[in-house]
Structure formats: structure tokens, C-alpha cells
Amino acid sequence: MIDWRKNLFVLWICQVLSLMGFNFALPFMPLYIQEMGITDPESLRLWSGLLSAGSGVSLAILTPIWGFLSDRFGRKPMTLRANLGGAVILFAMGLVRTPGTLLVLRILQGAFTGTVIANLTLVVANTPDRRIGFAIGIMNSAVFTGNAVGPLVGGYFADLFGFRIAFFLSSTTLLLAFLIALFWVREDFSSQVGSGVPSLLKNLTQLVRQQRILPFIGLFALFGVARFSPRPMYPLLVKEIAAPGLGIATQAGLINATAGVAAVLAGIVVGRLVDRGRPFVIGMACAALAGAFLLPQGFLPTVWSLVPFVFLADFSSAGIDPIMNVLLSRRVPVERRGSAFGLSGSARSLGWSLGAMLGGLLAAYLDFKAVFINSALLFLLIAFLLSRLHRRSAGAGLRAGSPRPE
């Protein structure tokens, strides 16, 4: 019998380490490519958008396949693959000399990593249904703990020793996550899906049709666009409004750490609230508040005035992710959740990629204000679409003679 609490604890540590590893160096890629000779502001913003988007494209394509393989061969092998792949690729990133080579590695990173979906699938597969909201919230807190600690330490480290050394440290952290998962994560797995490409396509098609999850998959994509449009622009925005006396990478790390701390709290608080009911209502409130706190960020004059708005916006937006994962997991049987999370991860990654490219284009040809206004409007759209899904779900429940889903 698998102890789901022990697995949750070990995978929380693995997730923190892996996201710390990614965030020691990746948030500072706009500053890294400046060292490679990209100094024109318009080119720098376009390259920043491309590099942020690069992994999202390949992640969107490969994630459903990895999800299917997790249902076929087990969830633990996918966790090991994601961490080891990340360790190798991040080490290589510390050796590159041109932005083009860095972009190729970003694409490979998306193809072979995906630790968040891999770990989440393994946790959900072994967690009792009544505790899924709690478990997803805890794993979200791990994601954002890594996102908080990584850039704060990594930015300070990069200012002292340089970005290349930061990438080598990133690789080491992911290798440690791989070893912990290898020796301490347990899985009791038996496959209930077939093998081969026809089985993959049949499985995914039936999943979408039978569980009626397409609207949720679309929401994951829209969430990715809204959340990640401003993300690659923060280092460049910080550079323009930086406070004297601290390194730019350190201040950019502070902004990313602020977002991470907010999201850690959101994952814990929202995860527990969702287990008590009313996920749609909580999701609508989170999306509306995220839009409200994102709107002024491009107009703020200093890093210190930006910090509280980043905290509030990321607390609100991070609360949406566990809500959508809980709603999705409750619609899908346990033996097919790997494929379901693979589809949702693909949609989120596609949104992430499109959002990063959109943010880069808006910043290059308009300004930073346009990036944050666009993201705020998209979050308001998410709130509206959640309200529509809420009414539709409640109406279906009443027509079937069952209690309201909230």
C-alpha cells in the first residue's frame, strides 16, 4: 500500500528543487543574451519573447505524449525523465555563445522536461479523491516555492559570479531532484491503456469526448497566455525603474521571488478552500482580482512600488491553477488522469508560448503598459468564461436531479 502522504512530501521536495533549478538562471535570459552582444532595445525584447516562448511550443507538443506514456508505463518514470532531462539541458545552456543556440536548447528543454505535470500526475494518481484539492494545492505551493527562492538566490548569485555559473548550479539542483525521486518515491502501477500511436490518438479522443473536458482545456490555454504575457518582460521593466545600490539581476530576482511567495500562499489557501466547495466562485474571484492588480503595473515608477502589485496579482492568478486542476481531475477517472493532465499541460504550454511571444511583440512595438493591460483584460475574460461554465454545470446538475456542483 502506497503512503500517499509520504509520496506527497517527497515529491514536494523534488518539485521545489527542480523549480529552484530552473529559476536560478532562466528568468535572467534577457540579461544573459545582453552579454552575447544583443543590446538594441527592440531586438532584446523580441529575443526575450522568443526565448521565453521556445520551450512552450515543444512542451505543448510533447506533453500529451508524455501524459499518455505515464498512463501506459507509470508516472514515476516520467518524473525521472523530466528532472534528468532538465539537468543535462541547463548545463548545456551555461556553455552557449549565441542566442540562437540558446533558443535551440530552450526548445529541447520543453521537449524533455515538464516536471510540474509529471509530479502532479504522480501525486493525483495516489491521492484519495476527497484530498485531491489539498494535494494539488500543496504541489502548487512547491511550484511557487521554487519559483520564489530560485530567482532571488539565482539573481544574487548571477550578480556575483555571472550567468554561466548560475546555469551550472541550476543543473546540479535538478540532478539532486532526480536522485531523490529515484530512491524515495514509490508507485504501485498497473497499465490499463494500450500501446502505439493508434492507442494514443484513440485514448485522447475518447477522453475529450466522454469527459467533456474541452472547455477546461481551452481555459488552461487562455490562462497560459494571460499569466505568461508579462513574465519575460519583468527583467527589462526592472532595468528601466531599478533602484540604485542593488544589482539589476538581484532586483529582477526580488520581483520573481515576490511572485513566488504570493503563489505559495495561494496554492495552500485555495487548495484547502476548494476541498470545501464552490471552486467556480473562487476561480471567478481570483481571475477578476488578478486582472485588477495587473492593470497598473506598467505605469509604476519604481521597483518598490511594483512589489506589492506583483504580490497581489500573483496571489490571485496562482489561485486559478489548482482550481482548474481540481475541476479537471474530478471529471476524469484515475487511470486516465495522466492523459488528462498531459492535455491540460499542453494547452497551458501553448498559451505560455503564445503569451510570451505576444508580450515580446507588444513591448517591442508599443510599450510595457500594453503588455500589462492586455494580460489584465485576459484575466477578466477568464472570470467571465468561468461564470459561464459555472451556470452550465449547475444547470446540467439540476436537470439531472442532482445537487448543485458547488
N, C-alpha and C positions, 0 to 999 in steps of 0.2 A: 504493500500500500504506500503510495507516494504521499509524503507530507507536503501539502501544498504551501503551508506557511514557510517551511524551510526553503523550498524552491523559490518562493516569492522573495525571501530575504536575500538569497544568493544572487538571484537574477537582478534584484535592485542594485546590489553592489556592482555586478557586471555592467549594468546599464549606465550607472554613474561613471564608472571608469571609461567606458567606451565613448560616452558623450564628452567627458572631460578631454579625452584624447583628441577627438575631432575638433574641439573648441579651443585647444591650446594654440592652434595656428590658423585654421580655416577662416575665422571671422576677419582676419587681418590680410586676406589675399589682396585687397585693393592697395594696401601699403607694401605688400611683398612685391607686386608687379611694378611698383614705382622704382624699386631697386633694380629692376631689369631694364629700365630705360623708358617706361611708359609714363610720361609726365604731362602730356597735353590733357587738360581737364575733360574735354569731350571724349577722347579715346579712353581715358582712365575710367570714366563712368560706364562706357559701353563694354569694356573688358570686364569690369566688375560685375555687370549684369550677366554677361556670357558665362563667366566662371562660376557664378552662383547658380545659374540655370543648368550648367553642364551635367552635373550629377543627377539632377531631377529627371532629365529625359531618359537616360538609361535605367534609372531606378523605376520609372513608370513602366517601362517595357518589361523589365525582368522580374519585378516584384510579384505579379500574379503567377509567374512560373515558379519562383521560389516558394510561394504560398502553396501551390499545388504539390510541389515536391515534399513540403513539410507534411501534408496530409498523406502522402504516399510512403515516405521513408522515415518520418519522425521530425519533431520540432527541434530537438537538441542539435542534430547535425546542421541545421540552418543557422542556429546561434553561433556555432563554432565557425562556420564558413564566413559569416558576416564579420566577426571580430578578427580572424586571421587575415582575411582579405583587406580589411581596413589597415591593419598593422603594416602589411607589405606596401600598400599603395601610398600611405602617408610618409613612409620612409623614403620612397622614390620622389615624392614631392619636394623633399628637402634637398634633392640633388639637381633639380631642373634649373635651366638657364634662360628659358624663354617662356612667355605667356602661352604660346601655342602648345608647348609640351605640357605645361601645367593644365591646360584645358583637356588634353587627351587623358591625363591621369584623373581629372575630375569625372570624366565620362566613365572611366573604368571603375572609379570609386562607387558611382551609382549602380553599376552593373553587379558588383561583387560584395557590397556591404549591406546596408539595411538592417542594422542591429535593432532598431526600435520595433519594427514589425516582427522580426524573428523572436525577440524576447517576449513581446506581448502575446504572440500566438502560443508560445510555450506556457506562459502563466495562465492564460484563459483556459487552455485545454485541461489544466489540472485543478482549477478552482471551482468550488461549488457555485451553482447559479446564484444563490442568494447573496454571495460575497463578491460577485464579479465587479460591481461598481467600486467597491473598496479596493480590490486588487488592481483594477485599471487606474484608479486614482493614485495608488502608491507607485505604480510603474511610471505614470506621468510625472510624479514628483521626482523620480530617479532621472528621467529625461532632462528635466529642467534644473535639477541639482547639478548635473554635469554641464548643462548649458550656462549655469551661473558661475560655478567655480572655474571651469576651463578658461574662458576668456579673461577673467580677472587675473588669474595666475599667469596665463599664457601671455597676456599683454605686457605685464611687468617683466616677465622672462624675456620676451622679444625685445623690449627696450634695452635690457641689459646685455643680452648675448646674441641677438639677431634672430631673424625669422627662420633661417635654416635649422638652427639648433632646436627651435620650438617644434618643427616638424618631426625631428628625430625623437624628441620627448613624447610627442603625440603617438608615434608608432609604438614606443615602449609601453605606454599605458594601455593601448588596445591589445597588445600581446599578453599583458597581465590579465585582462578581462577574459581572453581566450583560455588561458590556463585555469582560471578559477572555474569557468563554466565546464571545462573538460573534466575536472576532478570532483566537483561538488554538486553539479546539477544532476538530478535524477529524472528519468522519464520511463513510464510504463506505456508502451505504444504498440498498437496493432493497426495495420492499414486496412481501410475499408474502401479504398478507391483503386481503380485500375491504373495501368502504366501506359505510356506512349502519348503522342500528340493528340490522336483522336479522343482518348480518355480525358486529357486536359481540356480540350475545347468543349466536350460534352458536359464535363463537370461544371465548368464556369458558366455555360449557357443555362443549364438546369438551375444552378444556384441563383442566377439573376432572375429567372422566370418564376421559380417556385417560391422563393422567399420575398419577392417583390422589393429588392433592395436597390434598384436603380436610382430612385430619388436620393437615397442616402449616399450612394457613390458620387452622384453629381454634387452634393453638398460638400463632400470631402475635397473635391477638386476646387470648388469655389473658395472653400476655407484656405486651401493652399495658396491660391492667388492673393487673397486678402492679407494673409499673415506674412507672406514672404516677399511681397512687393517692396516694402520699405527696408527689409532686413539687410541687403547688401549695401544700402546707402548710408547706414549709420556711421561707419568709419569716416566716410567723406564728409558727412554733415558735421561730425565731431571735429574734424580738421578745420572746418570753417568757423566754428564757435568755441574752439578749445580754450580752456583756462590756462593762463601762464603758470609755469612752475612744475607741471606734470607732463610726462611724455604723451604723445598723441595715442600710441598703442595702449598705454595704461588707461587713458580716459575712454577710448573705444571699448576696452575690456570692462570698464566700470559700467558702461551702458548695457553691454551684453549681460553682465552679472546681475544688474538690476532686473532686467527682463527675466533672467533665470530664477532669481529668488521669488519674484512675483508668481511665476508659473509653478514653482514648487508648492507654494501655499495654495494656489488654485487647484492643483491636482488633488491634494489631500482634502481640502474643504469640499470641493464639488463632488469628488468621488463618494464621500460619505453622504452628501445630500441626495445624490441620485439614487442610492440604495433605498432611501426613504420615500422616493416617488417624485412625480412631476418633472421628469427630465426635460420635456419640451419647454416648459415655462422657464426653467433655469437657463436653458440654452438661449432662449429669446432675450432674456435679460442680459446675459453675458455678451451676446453679439451687439446689442444696442449700446451697451456701455463701452465696448471695445471701439466702436465707431466714434463715439463722443470723445474719448480720450486720445485717439489717434489724430483727429482733425487738426488740433493746434500745433502739432509737433514741428512742422516745417517752418513755423513762424517764431519759434522761441530764440532768444538772443544768446543764451549761454548753456553750457553743458549742465550746470547745476539746476537751471530751470527745466531742462529736458528730463532729468532723472525721475521726478515724481510722475510725470505724464507717461513715461515708459513703463514705470511700475504698474500704474493703474490700467493702462491699455493691455499689458501682457497678462496681468492677473485676470482680466475679463476674457481676453481671447483664448488663453490657455484653458479656461474652464469649458470651452466648447468641445475640445478634442475628446476628453473622457466621456462626455455626454453622447457624442455621436458613436463612439466605440461601444458603449453600453447598449444603445439602441440597436446597433448592428448585431452585436453578439446575441441579443435576445430574440432576434429573428432567424437565427441560423443554428442548426444542430451542431453539437460539439465536434463531430467527426469531419465537418466541412468548414470549420472556423478558420483554418489555415488559408484556404482558398478565398474566404470572405475577406479576411484581413489583407490578403495579398491584393485583391481588387481595390479595397479602400486605400491601401498604401500606394498603389499605382496611381489612383486618382489624385491623392494628396501630392504625390511627387510630380505629377503632370502639372497640377496647379502651382506647386512650388516653382517649377521651371518657367512656366508662363509668367508667373508673378515676378520672378527675378528679372526676366527679360523686359517685362513691362516697366518695372521700376527703373531699370537702367535707361530705357528709352525716354521715359518721362523726365528723369533727372537730367539727361543729356540735352534734350531739345526744349524742355520747359524749365523747371527748377525743382528743388526738393519739395516745395509746397504742393505741387501737383501730385507727387508720389503719395503723400500722406492723405490728401483729400480723396484720391482715388481709393485708397485702402479703406478709409472711413466709410465711404459710400457702399463698398462691397460688403462690409460687415453689417450695415443696415439692411442690405438686400438679404443677407443670411438670416437675420432676425425675421424678416417678412416671410421667407420660404419656410422657416421652422414653424411659424404660426399656421401656414397653410397645411403643412404635414400634420401638425397637431390636430387641426379641425378634421382633416380627412381620417386620421387614425381614430379619433374619438367617434366620428360618425360611423365608421365601419364596426367599431365595438358595440355601439348602441343598436345598429341594425342586426347584429348577430345575437343580441340579447345578453351580451356580456358586460361586465363593469367597464367603466371608462378606463383607458390605459394609463391615465395619470393617477 
